[in-house]
């Protein structure tokens, strides 16, 4: 008997009891559409919220791009609200995007994009610390909530986040991955020993998140590297993993060797149907025991958590915090790009040193403002220009130093001295 049938039977039985006049809890008014329901969408999504044993489900919408649209600063404000609620469950509702500067979907299997994805690992570590360590060590929490990940789309940088949660659920159409081909990162750059050390360092960061969340790090490794093979067999209904493609009855990933005919086609890669690297679907994640269950709706998730008879949803406050942050983030990014374009449009071609240095001064002012934005709003500008805000700021400072030198040399040149001011 599936979940939907069970829920339909439960609803039918409840209706018969209510019709017989045996009981009609006051909280039923909330669940079925009283005036409170219209005022509070969270209440409308709740079931018997006035029950003293009703579980508190606090949903945090993780949307946009990790490290930029969902950042540590966002979570700090949400935790303040959670502290007043004291929820039983913190649910990371993950449905993210991963786009380039033009707003187009990134190539999830491009090694350059993979480098950017692994650059977000430390951001996820900070998010994990706020959710787990800080709450665990904060004595103002009367009870410690369980952390749950509910995945619809976790691709690119966000693929690391579900590993933070001890319990992971998927929607039926979920996709989780897009961080593959780490073994191709830095190809053609320096010595192979050095390259491999850098790859192992990044993978170590990611596997640390999996271990902390209580998950098998081999799943993370299979997501990350094409040259890593992983298969499994079900023994007594539980998966047993093998780091090859011969011992297990089911292959999760092979080594993508084209000479052996094991390389995925580009079409399959872009549709997440290949097995050179692991992209988890709801079906696969459930079969290997990585997912606790499959839930299409919040109601289904409550059922999977065993609290479907009485629970109170908290979603709106966190959604407003995330939306406000994303609005401000978009404005700051737009301002940064405007200043960047402005600095590039200005041409240094005056007839006198005064005119030329005045143009350089305008460029410098734009660049200084860009550095100020990168310094004050680094979370909002994470990933701007395809890099870390600190690195981009350093590059701009170098350009400013170059402009200062050009101004000085032009002023000191024969016939300079700002004589153009008198013309």
Secondary structure as UniProt FT lines:
FT   HELIX           3..19
FT   TURN            20..21
FT   HELIX           26..32
FT   HELIX           35..39
FT   HELIX           41..44
FT   TURN            49..50
FT   TURN            52..53
FT   STRAND          55..64
FT   TURN            67..69
FT   HELIX           72..85
FT   STRAND          89..96
FT   TURN            101..102
FT   TURN            108..109
FT   HELIX           111..118
FT   TURN            119..120
FT   HELIX           121..128
FT   HELIX           129..134
FT   HELIX           135..137
FT   TURN            139..140
FT   STRAND          146..155
FT   HELIX           156..164
FT   STRAND          167..177
FT   HELIX           182..184
FT   TURN            185..188
FT   HELIX           192..213
FT   HELIX           217..224
FT   TURN            226..227
FT   STRAND          230..235
FT   TURN            236..237
FT   STRAND          238..242
FT   STRAND          250..253
FT   TURN            258..261
FT   HELIX           266..270
FT   TURN            271..272
FT   STRAND          280..281
FT   HELIX           282..287
FT   TURN            288..289
FT   STRAND          293..294
FT   HELIX           298..305
FT   TURN            308..309
FT   STRAND          311..314
FT   HELIX           316..345
FT   HELIX           353..376
FT   TURN            378..383
FT   HELIX           384..386
FT   HELIX           389..412
FT   TURN            414..415
FT   TURN            417..418
FT   HELIX           419..422
//
